[in-house]
Amino acid sequence: MITNYKGWKSYARFFSAEHCQAYLKNNYKKCNNDNPEQKGYENCYAFLYYLEHGQIYYQQAENAPLILKPILLFYGLVHLIKACILTVDPDYPETTSVLAHGVSTRKRKKQNYQFFQDEVKFQRNGLFPFMSEKMFNMKQLEGDKITMEELLELIPELDDLFTVHESKSTFTPIYTQNEQLIVPDKLMDHYHMTEDRLKEFLTTKSRNHIEFSNEGLTFQLNKSSFTGISPIKINLESSSYVLPHKKDNLCLFPELMVHYLLLYNLSMIARYETEWWGELTKMMPNRDYPFIKSFLDITLKKGPFLVYEYLME
């Protein structure tokens, strides 16, 4: 097992104001806040309620019909992300500008709309750029765009679906042997790198949280999981570490941000594109349906997992 996560049961520790106060105080000390005890006391209930409200949205989404799931899951994730931000920014939210979504999408879709080619555009202000900077120390550029296909390719659990529908694999599993992890040799071909160059790439891009042995592509982890900035991702369904086949900048995109962007757009579609959304959910006309349905099933479990791993770091 690569994780001890037990679903919402793992969150039980946070449903105590006393524990949340001590937890936040400890985090604020690490951030060199002037008054960590006072801030921990002031924020403990906001933090607790963000988590509780997020949990309720996810539990409702699990039992809701498909047409409502994206809306419930998006707002559930928003609440969990706000709890994460509160662990590193005791004054959140200081201004109303950080409360906007931070991304935008075309409200009315074009004729012959293709979900895979649909885009979300990054905005200067709002939750998305604020989360990027506060939680992951990443600056997103205003006006940058990313397509739904690019985002779906960053979800490890969708690899099988890409193989079936697109005849391409998006991730390679990392093997485990004698409590060591081994990168498959074939990844050198995907990345067009020598063994030494691949070692350097994975070490530096994972912020030195992995340590290779002298020979071969065998390594050990210096942390429990990779839910932040690293090309190494976790496939929750197979409980394995994986590496993406593409080595562009997107491979370092934290998966929590990928889930946010996909859920944002799907929730907008569910609210404003009722004809297209209704036809998709009832007629299942093309590849869009299996990818969207599978992603919603995955994010129901993985969104809370990614947030929990972040909180436990």
C-alpha positions in Angstrom: 0.0 0.0 0.0 1.3 3.5 -0.9 -1.1 5.3 1.4 -3.0 4.7 4.7 -5.9 6.9 3.5 -9.2 5.5 4.6 -11.7 7.8 2.9 -13.7 10.2 5.0 -12.8 8.2 8.1 -9.3 9.7 7.9 -10.8 13.2 8.3 -12.3 12.3 11.7 -9.2 13.8 13.5 -10.1 17.2 12.2 -13.7 17.2 13.6 -12.5 18.6 16.9 -12.0 22.3 17.4 -9.3 21.6 20.0 -7.3 19.5 17.5 -7.8 22.0 14.7 -6.6 24.9 16.9 -3.4 23.0 17.8 -3.0 21.9 14.1 -3.3 25.4 12.8 -1.1 26.9 15.5 1.6 24.4 14.5 1.3 25.4 10.8 1.3 29.1 11.5 4.5 28.6 13.5 6.1 27.1 10.4 4.9 30.1 8.4 6.6 32.4 11.0 3.3 34.1 11.8 3.5 36.7 14.6 0.7 35.3 16.7 0.2 31.6 15.8 -1.8 30.7 18.9 -4.2 33.6 18.5 -4.7 32.9 14.8 -5.1 29.2 15.4 -7.9 30.0 17.9 -9.6 32.5 15.6 -9.5 30.2 12.5 -10.2 26.7 14.0 -14.0 26.8 13.4 -13.7 28.2 9.9 -11.2 25.5 9.1 -13.4 22.8 10.6 -16.6 24.0 8.9 -14.9 24.2 5.5 -14.0 20.5 5.8 -17.4 19.5 7.2 -19.3 21.4 4.4 -17.0 19.9 1.8 -17.7 16.4 3.1 -21.5 17.0 3.0 -21.3 18.1 -0.7 -19.3 15.0 -1.6 -21.7 12.7 0.3 -24.6 14.3 -1.5 -22.8 14.0 -4.8 -22.3 10.3 -4.3 -26.1 9.8 -4.1 -27.1 12.4 -6.6 -28.1 11.8 -10.3 -25.3 12.4 -12.8 -26.7 15.7 -14.1 -26.1 17.2 -10.6 -22.8 15.6 -9.7 -20.4 18.2 -11.2 -22.0 21.1 -9.4 -22.0 19.3 -6.0 -18.4 18.0 -6.5 -17.1 21.4 -7.6 -18.4 23.2 -4.5 -17.3 20.3 -2.3 -13.8 20.7 -3.6 -13.9 24.5 -3.3 -14.7 24.1 0.5 -11.8 21.6 1.0 -9.4 23.9 -0.9 -10.4 26.8 1.3 -9.5 24.7 4.3 -6.1 24.0 2.8 -5.5 27.7 2.1 -6.4 28.6 5.7 -3.5 26.3 6.9 -0.9 28.6 5.1 -2.7 31.9 5.1 -4.2 32.8 8.5 -5.8 36.0 7.1 -7.7 34.3 4.2 -9.9 35.8 2.8 -8.5 39.3 3.1 -10.3 40.7 0.0 -13.3 39.7 -2.0 -11.2 39.4 -5.1 -9.9 36.0 -3.9 -13.4 34.6 -3.7 -14.0 34.5 -7.5 -13.4 31.2 -9.3 -10.2 32.5 -10.9 -10.9 30.9 -14.3 -13.4 31.4 -17.0 -14.9 29.5 -19.9 -17.1 30.2 -22.9 -20.6 30.5 -21.5 -22.4 29.6 -24.8 -20.8 26.8 -26.6 -20.2 26.9 -30.4 -22.0 24.7 -32.9 -20.4 21.3 -33.2 -19.1 21.7 -29.7 -16.3 19.2 -28.8 -15.8 18.7 -25.1 -12.1 17.6 -25.5 -11.3 20.8 -27.3 -13.1 23.1 -24.8 -10.8 25.4 -22.8 -10.6 27.2 -19.5 -8.8 30.4 -19.3 -6.8 31.5 -16.2 -7.7 34.9 -14.6 -5.6 37.2 -12.6 -7.7 37.1 -9.4 -9.7 34.4 -7.7 -9.4 31.1 -6.0 -7.4 29.3 -8.7 -4.4 31.6 -8.9 -4.6 32.2 -5.2 -4.5 28.4 -4.5 -1.7 28.0 -7.1 0.5 30.5 -5.3 -0.4 29.9 -1.7 -0.5 26.1 -1.7 2.1 25.2 -4.4 4.2 28.4 -4.9 3.2 28.4 -8.6 2.4 31.6 -10.6 -0.3 31.1 -13.2 -0.2 33.5 -16.1 -3.4 35.5 -16.7 -4.9 34.6 -20.1 -3.2 31.1 -20.3 -5.6 28.4 -21.5 -5.7 24.7 -21.1 -8.0 22.2 -22.9 -10.1 19.5 -21.4 -8.1 16.8 -23.2 -4.9 18.1 -21.7 -6.5 18.0 -18.3 -8.0 14.5 -18.7 -4.5 13.2 -19.8 -3.2 14.3 -16.4 -5.6 11.9 -14.5 -3.7 8.6 -13.9 -6.9 6.6 -13.4 -8.1 7.5 -16.9 -5.1 5.7 -18.6 -7.1 2.6 -19.4 -9.8 4.7 -21.1 -7.3 6.5 -23.2 -5.9 3.2 -24.3 -9.3 1.9 -25.4 -10.7 5.1 -27.0 -7.6 6.9 -28.2 -5.2 4.0 -28.7 -2.6 5.7 -26.5 -1.3 5.2 -23.0 -0.8 8.3 -20.8 1.0 6.8 -17.8 3.6 4.1 -17.0 3.5 2.4 -13.6 6.5 2.5 -11.3 7.4 -1.0 -10.1 8.0 -1.9 -6.4 10.6 -4.5 -5.5 12.0 -5.2 -2.0 10.5 -1.9 -0.8 12.4 0.0 -3.6 10.8 1.7 -6.5 12.0 1.1 -10.1 11.4 3.3 -13.1 10.9 1.1 -16.2 13.6 1.5 -18.8 11.0 2.2 -21.5 10.4 5.6 -20.0 13.9 6.7 -21.3 12.5 6.2 -24.8 9.3 8.2 -24.0 11.4 11.1 -22.6 14.3 10.7 -25.1 16.8 10.8 -22.2 19.8 8.8 -21.0 19.6 7.1 -17.6 21.6 9.8 -15.9 19.5 12.6 -17.5 16.3 10.9 -16.4 17.6 10.5 -12.9 18.5 14.2 -12.8 15.1 15.2 -14.3 13.0 13.2 -11.8 15.1 14.2 -8.8 15.1 18.0 -9.5 11.4 18.1 -10.6 10.4 16.2 -7.5 12.2 18.8 -5.3 14.8 16.2 -4.2 12.1 14.0 -2.5 13.5 10.9 -4.2 16.9 9.4 -3.9 18.3 7.1 -6.7 20.8 4.3 -6.0 24.1 4.4 -7.7 23.1 1.8 -10.4 20.0 1.6 -12.4 16.7 3.4 -12.1 15.9 2.2 -8.5 15.0 4.9 -6.0 13.6 5.5 -2.5 11.1 8.2 -1.4 11.9 10.8 1.2 8.2 11.6 1.7 5.0 9.6 1.9 3.3 10.8 -1.3 3.4 13.0 -4.3 0.4 15.2 -4.4 2.2 18.5 -5.0 4.7 19.5 -7.7 6.3 16.3 -9.2 6.0 14.3 -12.3 5.4 11.3 -10.1 1.7 10.8 -9.5 -0.5 8.3 -7.6 -3.0 6.1 -9.2 -5.5 5.6 -6.4 -7.4 2.8 -8.0 -4.3 0.6 -8.5 -2.6 2.0 -5.4 0.6 2.6 -7.4 3.0 5.4 -8.3 3.0 6.3 -12.0 4.9 8.6 -14.4 3.3 10.5 -17.3 4.4 9.8 -20.9 4.6 13.5 -21.7 7.3 15.5 -20.0 6.1 19.0 -20.8 5.3 21.6 -18.1 1.9 20.2 -17.5 3.4 17.0 -16.0 4.3 19.1 -13.0 0.8 20.5 -12.6 -0.5 19.5 -9.1 -3.4 17.1 -9.6 -5.6 19.0 -7.2 -5.5 21.9 -9.6 -6.4 19.6 -12.5 -9.5 18.4 -10.6 -10.5 21.9 -9.8 -10.3 23.0 -13.5 -12.2 20.0 -14.8 -14.9 20.3 -12.2 -15.2 24.0 -12.8 -15.9 23.6 -16.5 -18.2 20.6 -16.0 -20.2 22.4 -13.3 -20.6 25.4 -15.7 -21.8 23.0 -18.5 -24.3 21.3 -16.1 -25.7 24.7 -15.1 -25.7 26.6 -18.4 -25.5 24.1 -21.3 -28.6 22.0 -20.2 -29.5 20.8 -23.7 -25.9 19.5 -24.4 -25.5 18.1 -20.9 -29.0 16.4 -21.0 -28.2 14.8 -24.3 -24.8 13.6 -23.2 -26.1 12.0 -20.0 -29.1 10.3 -21.7 -27.9 9.5 -25.2 -24.2 8.8 -24.5 -23.4 9.7 -28.1 -19.5 9.6 -28.2 -16.3 9.3 -26.1 -17.2 12.4 -24.0 -19.6 10.4 -21.9 -17.3 7.6 -20.7 -14.5 10.1 -20.0 -16.7 12.5 -18.1 -18.6 9.8 -16.2 -15.3 8.0 -15.2 -13.7 11.3 -14.1 -16.6 12.1 -11.9 -16.4 8.7 -10.3 -12.7 9.1 -9.8 -12.8 12.7 -8.4 -15.5 11.7 -5.9 -12.8 9.7 -4.1 -9.6 11.3 -5.2 -10.4 15.0 -4.5 -10.7 14.4 -0.8 -7.6 12.1 -0.9 -5.5 14.8 -2.5 -6.7 17.4 0.0 -6.0 15.0 3.0 -2.5 14.3 1.7 -1.9 18.0 1.5 -3.1 18.6 5.0 -1.0 15.8 6.4 2.2 17.1 4.9 
